[in-house]
Amino acid sequence: GFAALALILPSTFLAKERHEVDLPEGRDASLEPTSDAVFEDEEEHLDVSGALRTRSFWILMFSLVSFWMLLVTVLQHYVLYLMDSGITRGEATSHMANVVLMGAVSKLVFGWVADRLTPAGAIKLDYAMLAVSAGLLLVPPGPVVIWSFVVLMGFSYAARDVVTPLVIG
């Protein structure tokens, strides 16, 4: 927590409000989105009741709730699950630490991957990896299953932070 505070808080003071970008020749800067872009037509805004009537709201809500239910369950029980399967506590906790390490790597790697896919394709790939990793929890844990889970779950749980804003946008 202290390390995050020491890194994140100062970086907010160093961030600029608006970045000037050199656009390729032929691109009009007035057509580029900005961080303070607003709808020109007020009718494009949805209030809460309008959003609740859209299919995309419910799909996104269900996927996010399902994701967090899976992640919280794994975070709470994976080490105990491995220990119940005969793995030592130290080895089980190191596997969980590797899940977190894969998550850190995935934000950079999956950001690169998501730039090359459509937002729908990126979230489908991410959720497919989550589904496969969850399915691996139903298989008796051996070295191949454990490492497959570590890589898939570790990579896909943090990649969701990259693809969700793409889908919402």
N, C-alpha and C positions, 0 to 999 in steps of 0.2 A: 503494500500500500504506500509506504513512504517513497519507494523508488518510482512508482507511478506518479505520485504527487510531485516529486522532484523533476520529472520529465514532462508531464502533461501540462501542469500549470504554467511553467515558464514558456512553453511553446505557444500557448494561447496569446501571450503578450507579444510574441514575435510574428504572429500571423497577420497578414495584411487584409484589409477589408475587401479589396478588389485587386485582382491581378490583371495586368496588361499582358495580352498574348499576341505574339506575332502570328498572324494568320497567313496561310498559303495564299499565293496570288490568285485573285479571282473570288475570294470569299469576303463577303461584306460583314464587317464587324457589327453593324446594326441588326443583323439577322441572328447573331449568336446569342444563346441564352446567357443570362447573368444571374448571379446569386440573389439579386433583389428583383428578379422578374415577377411581374404580376399579371393576372388575367386581364385582358383588355375588356372583355365582356363579363360583367358581374354574373350573368346567368350560367357561366361555366363552373362556378363554385357550387359545391354540394354542402348542404347542411347535414347534421347528423341523421335526420330521418331520411334524407335523400341518399346518403351513403349506405344506410341500412337496407335500402331497396335494391342495391346493386349486387350482382352476382360476384363481381371481383372482390368486393369487401368481404363477403362470407368465405370465399376461397382463401383469401389471404389470412383472414382471422383463424380459420380452421387449421391452415398449414402452420401458422406461427404457434398456436396453442399446442398442436401435436408435437411440433419440434421441441418446445420447451418442456413438455411432459417427458419426452424421450431423454433429453439432455439432463434434466434434473434427476431422473431415475438412474441414469448411468453414473452421474457424478456421485450420487449417494450410495450406490450399491455395487459398483463394478469391483472395487478392491475386495469387498466382503464376498462377492460371488466367486472371485478367483481363489480366495482363501478357502472357501467352502469346497472348492474343487481340488484342494490339496496343494496349492501353491503357497509358498511362504509369504508372510506379510511384506517383507522387504521387496521381494520380486513383484508382488502384486502392486505395491505402491509405485514401483519403478515403471510398470506398464502404464499406470494411470498418468504418471508424469510424462511418459512418452506420448500419450494421447494429447496432452496439453502442448507439448513441444511441436507435434505435427500441426496443431491448430495455429501456432504462431507462424509456421512455414506456409500454411495454406492461404493465409490472407494475401501474401505476396504472389504466390503461384496462381491461386485461383483468380485473383484480380487480372492477371495476364490472360488466363484462359477465358474469363468472362468477357474481356474486351474483344475476343474473337468469335463469340457466340451471340445469339440474340438473348435478351433477358429471359425469355421463356425457356430457351435451351439451356442457359446457365443454371437456372433454378431446378430444372428437370434433372440435369446431371448431378447437382448437389444433393437433391432429395433422393435420387436413385442410390447414391453412395451411402446416404444415411439409412435407407431401407435395407440395403445389403448388410451394412454393419449391424443393424438391429437384428437381422436374421441370423447373423453369426452368434448371437447370444443364445440361440436355441440349440447350437451344436456343442457337444462336449469340448471344453477348452483344451487344446493341444497347442504346441508351439506355432504351427501354421495358422490355426484359427485365431489365436491371441494376437499375433503380429498382423494378420489381415484386419482384425478389428481395430487395432491400434492405428494403423495407417488410414483405413477408411473412415472410422469415426473421428479420429483426430483431424483429418483433412477436411471432412465435410461439415463438422459442427461449427468451425470458425469461418468456413467459406460462406455460410449463410449470412454473415455480416457484410459480405461483399455483394451477394446477389439480391438480397431483400430490397435495398434501396433502388437497384436497377428495375426490379419488378414494380415497385411502388411508383417510380417515375414513369 
